[in-house]
Amino acid sequence: MDWSRFARTTGVVVGAVALLATRALAGEAAPRRLEGEELKSLQQVHDGQWGALAPQNLAKKRPKAPFDMTGTWFVDLSQGFDKFRFGPPYPEFLEGGKEAMKGAAEAAAKGVPYRDTIGQCWPAGMPMIMTRVWPIDFIQLPTRITMIAGFENNVRFIYLDGRKHSSDDEAVPSYNGESIGRWEGKTLVIDTRHFATKNHWIDGGLPVSDEFHMIERVKMIKGGKALEIEYIMTDPKNWKGEWHNTKRFDRLDNTDIQEVHCLPDLNEHIPGTKAGQEELDRREAAGK
């Protein structure tokens, strides 16, 4: 993607909106209306492609989906609490992965957090968001599955309307990536790429690079009471070959997710975060 052009366009639109808002608050008449490319940039319009929620897209004839994920789900911990993680076993790590494993072990021995950027309100992102022990909502429509995690209300979109992935120069990297789903028999296959990399980790501070790629194979099992998701992850900059892991999620029909926000000023009350540890150290130094 041409980031300089993206930044310039976004800056122009944001600046214009801010100026209009300031003048409106001051009681001045708006000097002009946003039109043309400025307006399209603000609306994030995609020429030639209906949005996932457009009536024209929802009304298209499609084969009936083999199953409906709509509901609230919780990671299966029946084999032990530690099973929420993606490893071990781990693949053969390269330099970045080896450094992370060493750093995580040293931090654990000292009893301090390691790469705790989630505690600083950075997004967990995929796939780590699937390892947070909070309920997750899925809302399935013919054109898109929307995932809303109870943890920080992290939102993910999985498109089912036949669109293709954005090209590398058009994609805007994000922490959950760009997810395109397709049906293979009774299995939902989700192909996700274009991930943001800054402070984006898997298990114990393991990094992802701009070449991180993830395939998920989702099956409905136990008569609709559970989801089985196989994760196939590759990142040639951080490990060799494919990293496979399978998780199960149980349907919860007697709960709802709540509105949750990560607020930095509250994290000092959570010892597992960097801010929390600093607050504990401060209190110990003060003799409290």
C-alpha positions, 0 to 999 in steps of 0.5 A: 500500500502507498502509505504516504498517499494514505496518510495524506488523504486521511490527513486532508479529510480529518483536517477538513472535518476538524476545521468544519467542526471548529467553525460550526462550534464557533457559530460560523457558516460552513465554508463548503461541503465535502464532495468527490474523492474527499467524501469517498475517502471519509466514507471508505467507499469501494467502487464496484463492490457492495458492502457486506451489509448492503441489501443488494449483497445480502439478497444475492442467491447463495447456497445455504451455509452448512452451519450457523455460528451465531451464538456465544462461545467459550474456549474449552478448558476441560483438559486443563487451564493451560490449554488455552495457549497455542503451544507447546508444542511449538514449531522450530523458531528462528531468531525472533522466536528464540529470543522471545522464548528466552525472554519469556522464560527469564521474565517468568523466573523473575515473576515479571510481565514480558511484552505485556502490551495488551496491558498497555491497551494494545490490541491482542489481535489474531490469533491471541484474542482466541486465547483470552479466557472470555466469552466470544460472540459470533454473528453470522450473516450470508455475507459476513461473520462478525466476531466480538470478543468479550475481552476488550470488545475486540472485533473481527470481520470474516467476509463470505460474499466471494470477495478476494483479498486486497492486494499488498499495495492496497491492504491496510494491515490490522491486528485481526488481519483481512479474513476471507471465508469459503465453504468446503463441504461442511467446513468453513475455511478462513484465510487471513493475511495483512496483519499489523505487526507492531506489538503483535504477539502469539503466546509469551511474546512470540512476534508475528511479521509482515509475512504471517499468514493463517488458515482456520478450518472451522467445524461444528461438532457435538450437534451444534454445541461446540466448534472445532477450529484447526489453526495452520499458521506460517511465518517464514521470518519467525519459524520454519514450516507450518504451526498447527493447533486445534482448539474447541469452543463450547456454546454458552446459551446462558450468558452475554458479553459485556461492554469492555474498554481498556483504560490505561489508568485502571491497569495499575490495579492489575498486577499482571500488567506492566503498570500493575507491577510498577504500582506494586513496586512503588508501594513496596518502596514506600513501605505500604 
